[in-house]
Amino acid sequence: MLAKILPIFKLGLGARIGNGNQYMSWIALDDLLGLILYAIADESIAGPVNAASPNPITNAIFTMTLEKALSRPTVLSIPRFIIKSALGEELANAAILSSSRVIPKRLIKVGYKFRFPCLESVLRHTIGKTSSS
């Protein structure tokens, strides 16, 4: 997702979605790969696990954190009715306007250590990689 929206935010055209109160679960690629390897190696982990950071955030916090990491303002907000008009109410609600606050309880319980548990650190790491490429 970040690859798609980063150019927009770099231009200073990033925006909060609706009121920004909807929760977003996220995970750094390094942590996703790390937890897959961890789950394969740890025989006590069987069945599904939530592949998400232990710190879900709201869309408003995501927008402000990305703004800070890029040193670009984000004063815009995309109203819900525009998103619903563009995508249709069902898709807009399911994909963009809904709230998802997933916590990786099993991973936390078994002691998995996230490399990037906080959004700001992973954004700075990822943006640093794309800037130096």
C-alpha positions in Angstrom: 0.0 0.0 0.0 2.8 2.4 0.9 4.3 2.2 -2.6 1.0 3.4 -4.1 0.4 6.4 -1.8 4.0 7.5 -1.2 4.2 9.6 -4.4 1.0 11.4 -3.6 2.2 12.2 0.0 5.6 13.3 -1.4 3.8 15.9 -3.5 2.0 17.2 -0.4 -1.3 15.8 -1.6 -1.7 13.2 1.0 -5.1 13.2 2.8 -6.9 11.7 5.8 -9.8 9.4 4.7 -13.2 10.5 6.0 -13.0 11.5 9.7 -9.8 9.4 10.1 -11.1 7.5 13.1 -11.1 4.1 11.4 -8.4 1.7 12.6 -5.8 0.3 10.3 -3.8 -2.8 11.1 -0.3 -2.8 9.5 2.9 -4.7 9.5 6.5 -4.0 8.3 7.7 -6.4 5.6 10.7 -7.3 7.7 8.3 -8.3 10.5 6.1 -10.3 8.2 9.0 -12.3 6.9 10.4 -12.6 10.4 7.3 -13.9 11.9 6.8 -16.5 9.1 10.3 -17.8 9.8 9.6 -17.7 13.5 6.3 -19.7 13.2 8.0 -22.3 11.0 10.8 -22.8 13.5 8.7 -22.8 16.7 6.8 -26.0 16.8 4.5 -24.7 19.5 2.9 -22.4 17.0 0.2 -24.2 15.0 -2.7 -22.8 13.0 -3.3 -19.2 12.0 -1.7 -16.2 13.6 -2.5 -12.5 13.1 0.3 -11.1 10.9 0.0 -7.5 12.2 1.9 -5.0 14.2 1.0 -5.0 17.9 0.1 -1.3 17.5 -2.8 -0.7 15.1 -3.4 3.0 14.4 -6.1 5.2 13.1 -6.1 6.6 9.6 -5.6 10.1 11.1 -2.5 8.9 13.0 -1.2 7.1 9.9 -1.6 10.3 7.9 0.1 12.5 10.5 3.0 10.0 10.9 3.6 9.8 7.2 3.4 13.6 7.0 6.1 13.8 9.7 8.3 11.2 8.1 8.2 13.0 4.8 8.3 16.5 6.2 5.3 17.3 3.9 2.0 18.8 5.0 -1.3 16.9 4.8 -4.1 19.4 5.3 -6.6 17.6 3.0 -9.3 15.2 4.0 -11.3 13.1 1.5 -14.9 13.1 2.6 -16.7 9.7 2.9 -19.3 10.7 0.2 -16.6 11.1 -2.4 -15.1 7.7 -1.7 -18.5 6.1 -1.8 -19.3 7.9 -5.0 -16.1 6.8 -6.6 -16.1 3.2 -5.4 -19.7 2.5 -4.5 -20.9 2.2 -1.0 -20.2 -1.5 -0.5 -16.6 -1.4 -1.7 -15.9 1.9 0.0 -17.2 0.5 3.3 -15.4 -2.8 3.0 -12.0 -1.6 1.7 -11.4 1.9 2.9 -13.9 3.2 5.4 -14.1 0.2 7.7 -12.1 -0.2 10.8 -9.7 -3.1 11.5 -7.9 -3.3 14.8 -6.1 -6.6 14.7 -3.8 -7.5 17.6 -1.3 -10.4 17.2 -2.1 -11.9 20.6 -0.5 -15.4 19.9 2.7 -13.9 18.7 2.9 -11.6 21.7 2.2 -14.6 24.0 5.0 -16.7 22.6 7.4 -13.8 22.9 7.9 -12.8 19.2 9.9 -9.6 19.1 8.8 -7.2 16.4 11.6 -5.3 14.7 9.3 -2.4 13.9 6.4 -2.3 16.4 5.8 1.4 15.8 4.8 3.0 12.5 7.1 5.9 12.6 10.3 3.8 12.7 9.2 1.5 9.8 8.2 4.5 7.7 11.6 6.2 8.3 13.3 2.9 7.5 11.3 2.3 4.4 11.4 5.8 3.1 15.2 5.9 3.7 15.5 2.8 1.5 13.4 4.3 -1.3 15.2 7.7 -1.1 18.6 6.1 -1.5 17.6 3.9 -4.4 
